[in-house]
Each structure stands twice: as structure tokens, then as C-alpha cells.
């Protein structure tokens, strides 16, 4: 087993790890679901914290949760935010957030799930064109800083599990689709108010440009775009129109200080693969091959070539009893054979609630055996 997961993570993104592979499964949702339901972890893992679970498994963690708090968001004095519980929802965690701006208020309501810690929108923040004016003002009043003290504290605590990373907030149209108004309302707004939407995107781009300059001067070496892209929701021509130009702007800033940039394509992505080498990314995370996703391993390899690093790659369903262990082992070997040298192996995109921890151990064994041979 490679005991220096931080260094291996770093070596792979800088393409100096040879054919070694890092096993970096995202299993914290699986962990949190058991915690929420007061279910003990199985066998020898009972009582583990998230950190000690990864330490016992001997595999790497992607560390978003630890390092996202390093990025701090600030507003000027004209913005006031209040959050309060709401009644009549589903759980005691339900809340309303109200953002007061000089040009109007923005409000959203979230209800908690009954089966896990997840929160779902009950009322979107952006409901009509009038809200866009307040959103533009909010972005113009938004600034960012990087907290070095938090970074150093977290690095000391969990740096042995992998290379620090965090999410760059979602790009323009993905922010609408996922955070602000949902799929249906996004497309109505695009159709009915194209000029107003374009203006908001321009204001948001400048705000995120300020963020990019902050991250360019941070000690982070790889930065994730947590965009959750899915080509059945965002067709390829809109990806080309809205997403790629913003990725280019970010890359112009972040590549100057050597940052490795990777985006989160955790839905169907067959229609995006043709852009893989031309959308200013160094890696792509969570591409999900068949039998779960809409692409084959061969299609992924052709699209990424030797230039783009594959991050993840094993379909999440392979970690359930839907498929035999032999199928998981066979796919793991195939992915390693095809992508080693440009591979941070993981689960596309996360360990399911019904996943079996023994299968994480199985992949770890395969990866360790591979790395021992290529040392």
C-alpha cells in the first residue's frame, strides 16, 4: 500500500507518477446516511469517524468537505442575510433564507429529507425577471478571500489522505438549473428574457473572476468545478455557448499559477465528450460508464486521450449486490489498464447507500497490487 496518498495524488495530477494509480472513492454520503438513521457501520468499521474510516480502509479522500470552508464569501454593508426556520414542511431542519438588497429581496425555502441529511428546494430564489436585478446587485456586492489558517489546520488534520481541493461555485447556466430556479423555469427565463439573463451571466462572470484571482494565489494545486453536468438537461450547444467560454476565462487566470482544473460531469455526458480536450480542463470527474452511464470506457479513452486525467470511472452500481464482485474486479482491471498514468480511480459518482464496504476493500487490494508491480 502506498502510504503517502498526498504525494501520489500530487504526482498524478502533475503527470510524474508513472503508471501508479490512486484509489480515491467518495464514500461520505454512504457514511452520512448511516449516521442519519443511527445505523452502526459494519464490522471492524463500527464507531469510525469519516477520517478514521478512510484511514482504516487505507485509501484516499477527495477532501472537499474539509477544505471548502477555506473559501470565504463576503458582502458589502448593503447586504443583509437572515435565515429562519419554517413550519409546515417536512423536518425540523426546514428553513427560509432571505437576502435583503437595496433593489429588492431574494427568498428561498428548503425542506429537509426524511431519509438523509439532504435538503431540497421548496421555493426557488429566482422566480421571475424582477429577481434578476437583485441577483445582479448581490453578485456585484460579493467578494472572496482564502483563509490560510483554516487551510493549514485542515492540512495538518487530513492532508495524509490526499491533496486539498475545493469546489469553485457553479458556472452561469448550471447555477440557474441547480441552485436558483430549477430546470423548467431556467428555460422559460432564457426564452422570455434573454437580454436580462445574459446581463446576469455577465455580472456573475465578473464576480467569479474575482474568485478565480483569489484561488490563483492560494496554495491549492487542484480545483474542482462542481457543476454536476448532465447532457440530457443541458444540451451540448448550450454547454458550448455558456460553459466553455467561462472555463476559458477561469483557465486564463488559474493556469498561470499552475492549477489543475477539473469539472464534475456526473450525469449522462456522451454529447460532451467531443469537448473534453478543448474546454480548458486538465481532468474530468465522475464520468460514469455503462452499465450506469451513457458512455463506454472506449469512448471515454478516445475523448480524453493521454492529455486529460480521468477522475473516478467505476460505476456506483458496481458497489451494490446488483452486480457480482467479479464484475467489479474485471471493470477495475480494465480501467487501470486503459487509464493508468492519467487516473485517479474513484466511484462515479459516490458510494450508494446500499453499497458494500467490502467492495471498497476489493478495489483497494487491486490498486495496491498494481502499484506494487509498477514501482
C-alpha positions in Angstrom: 0.0 0.0 0.0 1.3 3.5 -0.9 1.5 5.3 2.5 1.9 8.8 1.0 -1.5 9.4 -0.5 -0.9 13.2 -0.6 2.2 12.8 -2.7 0.7 10.2 -5.0 -2.3 12.5 -5.6 0.1 15.3 -6.4 2.3 13.3 -8.6 -0.6 12.0 -10.7 -2.0 15.5 -11.5 1.5 16.7 -12.4 2.0 13.6 -14.5 5.1 12.3 -12.7 3.6 9.2 -11.1 4.4 6.8 -13.9 1.7 4.2 -14.2 0.7 4.4 -10.5 -3.0 4.8 -9.6 -4.6 6.5 -6.6 -7.8 4.9 -5.2 -9.9 7.8 -4.0 -13.6 6.7 -3.5 -16.2 9.2 -2.3 -18.0 7.3 0.5 -19.1 10.1 2.8 -22.7 10.1 1.6 -22.8 6.4 2.4 -21.4 7.2 5.8 -23.8 10.1 6.5 -26.9 8.0 5.6 -26.0 5.5 8.3 -25.3 8.3 10.8 -28.6 9.9 10.0 -30.5 6.6 10.5 -28.4 5.8 13.6 -27.2 2.6 12.0 -23.7 1.3 13.0 -21.0 0.9 10.4 -20.4 -2.8 9.6 -17.9 -5.0 11.3 -14.5 -3.5 12.1 -15.6 -0.1 11.0 -18.1 0.4 13.7 -17.5 3.6 15.6 -15.3 5.2 12.9 -15.3 8.9 12.1 -15.2 9.8 8.5 -11.4 10.4 8.8 -10.7 7.2 10.7 -12.8 5.2 8.2 -10.6 6.3 5.4 -7.5 5.6 7.5 -8.7 2.1 8.2 -9.6 1.4 4.6 -6.1 2.7 3.6 -7.5 4.8 0.7 -7.6 8.4 -0.3 -10.3 11.0 0.4 -11.1 13.8 -2.1 -11.2 16.3 0.8 -13.8 18.8 -0.5 -15.7 18.9 2.8 -12.6 19.8 4.8 -11.2 22.5 2.5 -14.4 24.2 1.1 -14.5 26.3 4.3 -11.2 27.9 3.3 -13.1 29.9 0.7 -14.8 32.7 2.5 -17.6 34.8 0.9 -18.1 38.4 2.0 -20.7 41.0 1.1 -20.6 44.8 1.4 -22.6 46.5 4.1 -25.7 47.0 1.9 -26.4 43.2 2.0 -28.3 41.7 4.9 -29.0 37.9 5.2 -31.4 36.3 7.6 -32.2 32.6 8.0 -35.1 31.3 10.0 -36.9 28.0 10.5 -40.2 27.5 8.7 -43.2 25.5 9.8 -45.4 23.2 7.8 -42.6 21.5 6.0 -41.2 18.0 6.4 -38.5 18.2 9.1 -37.2 20.4 11.9 -34.3 21.4 9.6 -36.6 23.3 7.1 -35.5 26.9 6.7 -36.1 30.1 4.8 -33.2 32.3 3.7 -33.9 35.9 2.9 -31.3 38.2 1.2 -32.1 41.8 1.6 -30.6 44.1 -1.1 -31.2 47.8 -1.8 -33.0 46.9 -5.0 -35.2 44.1 -3.7 -35.3 41.0 -1.5 -34.5 37.4 -2.5 -36.0 34.5 -0.7 -35.7 30.7 -0.9 -37.2 27.9 1.2 -35.6 24.5 1.7 -37.1 21.3 3.2 -35.0 18.6 4.7 -35.3 15.0 3.6 -36.7 12.3 5.9 -34.1 9.7 4.9 -30.9 11.6 5.0 -29.3 15.0 5.7 -30.1 16.3 2.2 -32.1 19.5 1.6 -34.4 20.1 -1.3 -35.8 23.4 -2.6 -39.4 24.2 -1.9 -39.3 27.7 -3.2 -36.6 28.8 -5.6 -34.7 32.1 -5.1 -35.2 33.1 -8.7 -38.8 33.1 -9.7 -39.2 35.9 -12.2 -37.3 38.6 -14.1 -37.6 41.1 -11.2 -35.4 38.9 -9.1 -32.6 39.1 -11.6 -32.0 42.7 -10.7 -31.4 41.8 -7.0 -29.2 38.9 -8.0 -27.0 41.2 -10.1 -26.7 43.6 -7.2 -25.8 40.7 -4.9 -23.0 39.5 -7.2 -21.6 43.0 -7.6 -21.5 43.2 -3.8 -19.8 39.8 -3.3 -16.1 39.4 -2.6 -13.9 36.4 -1.7 -10.9 35.6 0.5 -8.9 32.5 1.2 -8.4 31.5 4.9 -4.8 30.3 5.2 -5.3 29.4 8.9 -8.2 27.1 8.1 -6.1 25.6 5.2 -3.1 24.9 7.5 -5.3 23.4 10.2 -7.1 21.0 7.8 -3.9 20.1 6.0 -2.4 19.1 9.3 -5.5 17.1 10.2 -6.3 15.2 6.9 -3.5 16.0 4.4 -2.2 12.5 4.7 -5.4 11.3 3.0 -5.0 13.3 -0.2 -4.3 16.6 -1.9 -6.5 19.5 -0.7 -9.2 20.7 -3.1 -12.4 22.6 -3.1 -15.4 23.5 -5.2 -15.4 26.5 -7.5 -19.1 27.7 -7.5 -21.2 26.6 -10.4 -21.0 28.2 -13.7 -23.7 30.6 -15.0 -26.4 28.3 -16.5 -25.7 25.4 -14.1 -26.2 27.9 -11.2 -29.7 28.6 -12.6 -30.6 25.0 -13.3 -29.5 23.6 -9.9 -29.4 26.4 -7.4 -31.6 29.3 -8.3 -34.7 28.3 -10.3 -34.7 24.7 -11.5 -34.8 23.2 -15.0 -38.2 24.3 -16.2 -38.0 27.9 -15.1 -34.5 28.3 -16.4 -35.6 27.6 -19.9 -38.6 29.8 -19.7 -36.4 32.7 -18.5 -33.9 32.0 -21.3 -36.7 32.1 -23.8 -38.6 35.1 -22.4 -35.9 37.3 -21.1 -32.7 36.6 -23.0 -31.1 40.0 -22.5 -31.7 40.1 -18.8 -30.3 36.6 -18.4 -27.2 37.5 -20.5 -26.7 40.5 -18.3 -26.9 38.4 -15.1 -24.4 36.0 -16.6 -22.0 38.8 -17.4 -22.2 40.2 -13.8 -21.7 36.7 -12.4 -18.7 36.1 -14.7 -17.0 39.2 -13.3 -17.8 38.1 -9.7 -16.4 34.6 -10.4 -13.4 36.2 -12.0 -12.6 37.9 -8.7 -12.9 34.5 -7.0 -10.5 32.9 -9.6 -7.8 35.5 -8.8 -8.2 34.7 -5.1 -7.8 30.9 -5.8 -4.9 31.5 -8.2 -2.9 32.9 -5.2 -4.0 30.1 -2.9 -1.8 27.1 -2.0 -4.4 24.7 -3.7 -2.9 22.7 -6.6 -6.1 21.3 -8.0 -9.5 23.0 -8.1 -12.9 21.4 -8.9 -15.8 22.9 -10.8 -18.7 21.4 -9.0 -21.1 21.8 -12.0 -22.9 18.4 -12.0 -23.2 18.5 -15.7 -25.8 16.3 -17.5 -26.3 16.5 -21.2 -29.9 15.5 -21.1 -30.6 18.6 -19.0 -28.1 21.0 -20.6 -27.7 20.1 -24.3 -24.3 20.3 -25.9 -25.0 23.5 -27.9 -25.7 25.4 -24.6 -22.7 23.8 -23.0 -20.7 25.2 -25.9 -22.4 28.6 -25.7 -22.3 29.2 -21.9 -20.0 26.8 -20.1 -16.8 26.6 -22.3 -16.3 30.4 -22.5 -16.4 30.7 -18.7 -14.0 27.8 -18.4 -11.7 29.6 -20.8 -11.8 32.8 -18.6 -11.0 30.8 -15.5 -8.2 28.9 -17.1 -6.6 32.1 -18.3 -6.3 33.1 -14.6 -5.8 29.8 -12.8 -3.4 28.1 -15.3 -1.0 31.0 -14.9 -0.2 29.7 -11.4 -0.2 26.1 -12.4 -3.6 25.0 -11.1 -5.0 21.7 -12.2 -8.7 22.2 -13.2 -11.3 19.5 -13.2 -15.1 19.6 -13.7 -17.8 17.3 -12.3 -19.7 15.5 -15.1 -21.8 13.2 -13.0 -24.7 12.8 -15.4 -25.0 11.4 -18.9 -22.2 13.1 -20.8 -21.9 11.4 -24.2 -22.7 14.6 -26.0 -19.9 16.5 -24.1 -17.1 14.1 -24.8 -16.2 15.9 -28.0 -15.3 18.9 -26.0 -13.1 17.1 -23.5 -9.8 18.3 -25.0 -11.0 21.8 -25.9 -12.8 23.1 -22.8 -9.7 24.1 -20.8 -9.8 21.3 -18.3 -7.0 19.1 -17.0 -9.2 16.4 -15.7 -12.8 15.3 -15.7 -14.5 13.9 -12.6 -17.3 11.3 -12.3 -17.8 10.3 -15.9 -19.9 7.2 -15.5 -19.5 4.4 -18.0 -22.1 1.7 -18.8 -24.0 -0.1 -17.4 -24.9 3.0 -15.4 -23.9 5.9 -17.6 -24.3 6.5 -21.3 -20.7 6.0 -22.5 -18.3 3.1 -22.9 -14.8 3.0 -21.5 -13.5 3.0 -25.0 -15.4 6.2 -25.8 -14.0 7.9 -22.6 -10.5 6.9 -23.5 -10.8 8.2 -27.1 -12.1 11.5 -25.8 -9.6 12.0 -23.0 -6.6 10.5 -24.7 -3.4 10.9 -22.7 -3.9 14.6 -22.1 -6.9 14.6 -19.7 -6.9 12.8 -16.4 -9.9 10.6 -15.6 -11.1 11.1 -12.0 -13.3 8.2 -10.8 -14.5 5.8 -13.5 -16.2 2.9 -11.7 -20.0 3.0 -11.9 -21.6 3.3 -8.5 -23.9 0.4 -9.1 -20.9 -1.9 -9.1 -20.6 -1.4 -5.4 -24.0 -2.9 -4.7 -25.1 -6.6 -4.9 -26.8 -5.9 -8.2 -23.5 -7.0 -9.8 -21.2 -9.7 -8.6 -17.8 -8.9 -7.2 -16.2 -10.5 -10.3 -17.8 -7.8 -12.5 -16.4 -5.0 -10.3 -12.9 -6.6 -10.3 -13.0 -7.0 -14.1 -14.0 -3.4 -14.7 -11.4 -2.1 -12.2 -8.6 -4.0 -14.0 -9.9 -2.7 -17.4 -9.9 0.9 -16.2 -6.4 0.6 -14.7 -5.1 -1.0 -17.9 -6.6 1.7 -20.1 -6.0 4.9 -18.0 -3.1 4.3 -15.6 -0.8 7.2 -15.7 -3.8 9.6 -16.1 -6.1 8.1 -13.5 -7.3 8.9 -10.0 -9.7 6.0 -9.6 -12.9 6.5 -7.8 -16.7 5.8 -7.7 -18.7 7.6 -10.4 -20.0 9.4 -8.6 -20.4 8.3 -5.0 -20.8 5.1 -3.0 -24.6 4.3 -2.9 -26.5 4.0 0.3 -26.8 0.3 -0.5 -23.1 0.0 -1.2 -21.0 -2.7 0.3 -17.8 -1.5 2.1 -16.1 -4.8 1.3 -16.1 -3.8 -2.4 -14.1 -0.7 -1.5 -11.6 -3.0 0.1 -11.6 -5.2 -3.0 -10.7 -2.3 -5.3 -8.0 -1.1 -2.8 -6.4 -4.5 -3.0 -6.4 -4.5 -6.8 -4.9 -1.0 -6.9 -2.2 -1.8 -4.3 -1.2 -4.9 -6.3 -1.0 -2.8 -9.5 1.1 -0.2 -7.8 3.5 -2.7 -6.3 4.2 -4.0 -9.8 4.9 -0.6 -11.4 7.1 0.7 -8.5 
